[in-house]
Amino acid sequence: MNRSSTAHLWILVTGLVSLVVALVTAMLKTSVGASAAEATLSAGAAFATAFGLGLGILGALRRKT
């Protein structure tokens, strides 16, 4: 595998982890009685935050090597 395909795989992993974070956030919000709209907004914010952090970490690691 070349470096480009490895980077694509890590971005895919970051996206999937972010999706899991969003799903867990939505489940937790609905379990405490929040509406579907509120749970969706919280899940979207959690996804964006996790994906941004993941890309930032990947970018920092890529500059080091």
C-alpha positions in Angstrom: 0.0 0.0 0.0 1.3 3.4 -0.8 1.1 6.4 1.5 -1.9 7.9 -0.3 -4.1 4.9 0.1 -3.1 4.5 3.8 -4.1 8.1 4.4 -7.5 7.5 2.8 -8.0 4.5 5.0 -7.2 6.5 8.1 -9.7 9.2 7.0 -12.3 6.5 6.6 -11.6 5.1 10.1 -11.9 8.6 11.5 -15.3 9.1 9.8 -16.5 5.7 11.1 -15.4 6.5 14.7 -17.1 9.9 14.4 -20.3 8.2 13.3 -20.2 5.9 16.3 -19.7 8.9 18.6 -22.7 10.6 17.0 -24.9 7.5 17.4 -24.0 7.1 21.0 -24.7 10.7 21.6 -28.1 10.4 20.0 -29.0 7.4 22.1 -27.9 9.0 25.3 -29.9 12.2 24.5 -33.1 10.2 23.7 -32.6 8.1 26.8 -32.8 11.1 29.1 -36.0 12.3 27.4 -34.8 14.8 24.8 -36.8 15.3 21.6 -35.7 13.7 18.3 -34.7 17.2 17.0 -32.5 17.9 20.0 -30.9 14.5 19.9 -30.2 15.0 16.2 -28.6 18.4 16.7 -26.4 17.1 19.5 -25.4 14.1 17.4 -24.4 16.3 14.6 -22.3 18.5 16.8 -20.7 15.4 18.3 -19.9 14.1 14.8 -18.4 17.4 13.6 -16.3 17.7 16.8 -15.0 14.1 16.6 -14.3 14.3 12.9 -12.5 17.6 13.2 -10.4 16.3 16.1 -9.6 13.2 14.2 -8.5 15.1 11.1 -6.4 17.4 13.2 -4.6 14.5 14.8 -4.0 12.9 11.4 -2.7 16.2 10.0 -0.4 16.6 13.0 0.9 13.1 12.7 1.4 13.4 9.0 3.6 16.6 9.4 5.8 14.7 11.9 6.7 11.9 9.5 
